[in-house]
Amino acid sequence: MTRSHPATNATRFTVGVAAFAWLLAYVAALPLQGVLISLTDHGGEKSDSWPISLTVLSIFCLWIPFVVMLMIVSRRWGQGRFQNDYKIRTRWIDLAGLPLGVASQLLLVPAVYWPLQRIWPETFSSSEIEQRARDLWDKAHGGWIVVLVLVVALGAPVIEELVYRGLILQALQSRLNDWLALVIAAAWFALIHLQPVELPGLFAFAIVLGICFQRTGRLGMSVFAHIAFNATGLLLASR
């Protein structure tokens, strides 16, 4: 892929800065989550057995350090303008990300898993792939359904695009070939979800998100695509 995006921040945050900042934020989130769990009666339980309230609060414990990290990186190594440093811009054309996200969930992901299901039918069965989303949906009742939708279909796309496209991919593509940067950022995004069965689909979708960012030079289209992808996944889980 030739460079089809504006020159990135070669003199701002580097790959080393981005990677170290990400690591610090991730490590900082662990004690926050630990304190939260210690205040409940769910210590020692697996996260998939937590009530939806604890799951949501745990997600916020992860997001807070990352938002703080993004602010620090912007002020220390960027221009000090959060919106400019992470390419937070939107144009009407970016709404094309909505059908792109739906298509990625309904067409791209099944296409990625089709050959895997032929070889390992039990490991990559539809029920295994959808298990986490279904578990979240089944645990949510009443007002918590609204909270779940806001967290999964709005909060997660915004935070993750800021981190994995706005910070990580932007730093990588300022130092590496565009394709290599795209693949590394996509793999990083997929691996951090810690769900091996979801890795192929998440990796493929992250490639789509990265291309959106690289082609437009802004986060708008990738955020809209991510919102539509997650919202469609929740809708499928609610069936």
C-alpha positions as CSV (number, residue, x, y, z in Angstrom):
1,M,0.0,0.0,0.0
2,T,1.5,3.3,-1.0
3,R,1.0,6.3,1.3
4,S,-2.5,7.5,0.7
5,H,-2.9,9.5,3.9
6,P,-1.5,12.8,5.2
7,A,2.0,12.5,6.7
8,T,1.7,11.3,10.2
9,N,3.3,12.5,13.4
10,A,6.9,11.5,12.8
11,T,8.0,14.1,15.3
12,R,5.2,13.5,17.8
13,F,4.5,10.3,19.6
14,T,6.7,7.4,18.3
15,V,6.0,3.7,18.3
16,G,8.0,3.3,21.6
17,V,5.9,6.1,23.3
18,A,2.6,4.6,22.0
19,A,3.5,1.0,23.1
20,F,4.9,2.1,26.5
21,A,1.9,4.3,27.2
22,W,-0.5,1.5,26.2
23,L,1.3,-0.9,28.5
24,L,1.2,1.6,31.4
25,A,-2.6,2.1,30.9
26,Y,-3.3,-1.6,30.8
27,V,-1.2,-2.3,33.9
28,A,-2.9,0.6,35.7
29,A,-6.3,-0.8,35.0
30,L,-5.5,-4.1,36.7
31,P,-5.4,-2.8,40.3
32,L,-8.5,-0.7,39.7
33,Q,-10.4,-3.8,38.6
34,G,-8.9,-5.7,41.5
35,V,-10.2,-3.1,44.0
36,L,-13.6,-3.1,42.4
37,I,-13.9,-6.9,42.6
38,S,-12.7,-7.0,46.2
39,L,-15.6,-4.7,47.1
40,T,-18.1,-7.3,45.8
41,D,-18.9,-10.9,46.6
42,H,-17.5,-12.1,43.3
43,G,-13.8,-12.5,44.1
44,G,-12.3,-15.6,42.5
45,E,-15.1,-16.0,40.0
46,K,-14.5,-16.0,36.3
47,S,-15.6,-12.7,34.6
48,D,-18.3,-14.5,32.5
49,S,-20.2,-15.3,35.7
50,W,-20.2,-11.7,36.9
51,P,-23.5,-9.7,37.0
52,I,-23.9,-7.1,34.2
53,S,-23.3,-4.3,36.7
54,L,-19.9,-5.6,37.7
55,T,-19.0,-6.2,34.1
56,V,-19.8,-2.7,33.1
57,L,-17.9,-1.2,36.0
58,S,-14.9,-3.3,35.2
59,I,-15.0,-2.0,31.7
60,F,-14.9,1.6,33.0
61,C,-11.9,0.6,35.2
62,L,-10.2,-0.3,31.9
63,W,-11.3,2.7,30.0
64,I,-10.3,5.4,32.5
65,P,-6.5,4.7,32.5
66,F,-6.6,4.6,28.7
67,V,-8.3,8.0,28.4
68,V,-5.9,9.5,30.9
69,M,-3.0,7.9,29.0
70,L,-4.3,9.4,25.7
71,M,-4.5,12.9,27.3
72,I,-0.9,12.6,28.7
73,V,0.5,11.5,25.4
74,S,-1.2,14.3,23.6
75,R,0.1,16.9,26.0
76,R,3.6,15.5,26.3
77,W,4.4,14.3,22.8
78,G,1.6,15.6,20.6
79,Q,0.4,19.1,19.9
80,G,-1.5,19.3,23.1
81,R,-4.7,19.3,21.0
82,F,-6.5,16.0,21.7
83,Q,-8.8,16.3,18.6
84,N,-5.9,17.0,16.2
85,D,-3.4,14.5,17.7
86,Y,-5.8,11.6,17.3
87,K,-7.5,12.8,14.1
88,I,-10.9,13.1,15.6
89,R,-12.7,14.6,12.6
90,T,-15.9,13.6,10.8
91,R,-17.3,14.3,7.4
92,W,-20.6,13.3,5.9
93,I,-18.8,10.6,3.8
94,D,-17.7,8.9,7.0
95,L,-21.3,7.8,7.5
96,A,-20.4,5.2,4.9
97,G,-18.8,3.4,7.8
98,L,-22.3,2.4,9.1
99,P,-23.2,0.0,6.2
100,L,-19.6,-1.1,6.1
101,G,-19.8,-2.1,9.8
102,V,-23.0,-4.0,9.2
103,A,-21.6,-5.7,6.1
104,S,-18.4,-6.7,8.1
105,Q,-20.5,-8.3,10.8
106,L,-23.0,-10.1,8.4
107,L,-20.7,-10.9,5.5
108,L,-17.0,-10.5,6.3
109,V,-16.9,-12.3,9.6
110,P,-18.9,-15.4,8.3
111,A,-16.6,-15.5,5.3
112,V,-13.6,-15.6,7.5
113,Y,-14.9,-18.4,9.6
114,W,-16.4,-20.5,6.8
115,P,-13.1,-22.3,6.0
116,L,-12.2,-22.6,9.7
117,Q,-15.6,-24.2,10.5
118,R,-15.0,-26.8,7.7
119,I,-11.7,-27.8,9.3
120,W,-12.5,-27.3,13.1
121,P,-16.3,-27.4,13.2
122,E,-16.6,-27.6,17.0
123,T,-13.9,-25.0,17.8
124,F,-15.3,-22.4,15.5
125,S,-19.0,-23.1,15.7
126,S,-21.4,-20.2,15.5
127,S,-22.4,-20.8,19.1
128,E,-18.8,-20.5,20.3
129,I,-18.1,-17.4,18.3
130,E,-21.3,-15.7,19.6
131,Q,-21.0,-17.0,23.1
132,R,-19.6,-13.8,24.8
133,A,-22.1,-11.5,23.1
134,R,-25.0,-13.8,24.1
135,D,-23.8,-14.1,27.7
136,L,-23.7,-10.3,28.0
137,W,-27.1,-9.9,26.5
138,D,-28.6,-12.7,28.6
139,K,-27.3,-11.0,31.8
140,A,-28.8,-7.6,31.0
141,H,-32.4,-6.9,32.1
142,G,-34.5,-3.7,32.3
143,G,-32.4,-0.6,32.3
144,W,-29.2,-2.6,32.1
145,I,-30.0,-3.4,28.5
146,V,-29.8,0.3,27.7
147,V,-26.5,0.5,29.6
148,L,-25.1,-2.5,27.8
149,V,-26.0,-1.0,24.4
150,L,-24.4,2.3,25.2
151,V,-21.2,0.6,26.5
152,V,-20.8,-1.9,23.7
153,A,-22.2,0.0,20.7
154,L,-21.0,3.5,21.6
155,G,-18.4,3.6,24.3
156,A,-16.3,0.7,23.2
157,P,-16.0,1.8,19.5
158,V,-15.0,5.4,20.5
159,I,-12.4,4.3,23.1
160,E,-11.0,1.5,21.0
161,E,-10.7,3.6,17.8
162,L,-8.9,6.3,19.8
163,V,-6.4,3.8,21.2
164,Y,-5.9,1.3,18.3
165,R,-6.2,3.6,15.3
166,G,-5.7,7.1,16.7
167,L,-2.7,6.2,18.8
168,I,-1.3,2.7,17.8
169,L,-1.8,2.7,14.1
170,Q,-0.9,6.3,13.7
171,A,2.4,5.8,15.5
172,L,3.1,2.6,13.6
173,Q,2.5,4.0,10.2
174,S,4.7,7.0,10.9
175,R,7.6,4.5,11.1
176,L,6.6,1.4,9.1
177,N,5.2,0.5,5.7
178,D,1.5,1.1,5.7
179,W,0.6,-2.6,5.2
180,L,2.9,-3.7,8.0
181,A,1.5,-1.0,10.3
182,L,-2.0,-2.1,9.4
183,V,-1.4,-5.8,10.2
184,I,0.4,-5.1,13.4
185,A,-2.3,-2.8,14.7
186,A,-5.0,-5.2,13.7
187,A,-3.3,-8.1,15.4
188,W,-2.8,-6.0,18.5
189,F,-6.5,-5.1,18.6
190,A,-7.6,-8.7,18.1
191,L,-5.3,-10.2,20.6
192,I,-6.1,-7.8,23.4
193,H,-9.7,-9.1,23.4
194,L,-8.3,-12.3,24.9
195,Q,-10.8,-14.5,23.1
196,P,-9.0,-17.0,20.8
197,V,-12.2,-18.0,19.0
198,E,-12.9,-14.4,18.1
199,L,-9.4,-13.6,16.9
200,P,-9.8,-14.3,13.2
201,G,-13.0,-12.2,12.9
202,L,-11.7,-9.4,15.0
203,F,-8.4,-9.3,13.0
204,A,-10.3,-9.1,9.7
205,F,-12.5,-6.4,10.9
206,A,-9.6,-4.4,12.4
207,I,-8.0,-4.5,8.9
208,V,-11.2,-2.8,7.6
209,L,-11.1,-0.2,10.4
210,G,-7.4,0.5,9.7
211,I,-8.0,1.0,6.0
212,C,-10.8,3.4,6.8
213,F,-8.3,5.4,9.0
214,Q,-5.5,5.3,6.5
215,R,-7.6,6.2,3.5
216,T,-9.4,9.2,5.2
217,G,-6.7,10.3,7.6
218,R,-9.4,10.7,10.4
219,L,-11.3,8.5,12.8
220,G,-14.8,9.3,11.7
221,M,-15.4,6.5,9.3
222,S,-13.7,3.8,11.5
223,V,-15.8,4.9,14.5
224,F,-19.0,4.7,12.6
225,A,-18.1,1.3,11.2
226,H,-17.2,0.0,14.7
227,I,-20.5,1.3,16.1
228,A,-22.5,-0.5,13.4
229,F,-20.4,-3.7,13.8
230,N,-20.9,-3.9,17.5
231,A,-24.6,-2.9,17.4
232,T,-25.2,-5.5,14.8
233,G,-23.5,-8.1,16.9
234,L,-25.7,-7.2,19.9
235,L,-28.8,-7.4,17.7
236,L,-27.8,-10.9,16.6
237,A,-27.1,-11.9,20.2
238,S,-30.6,-10.8,21.2
239,R,-32.3,-13.2,18.9
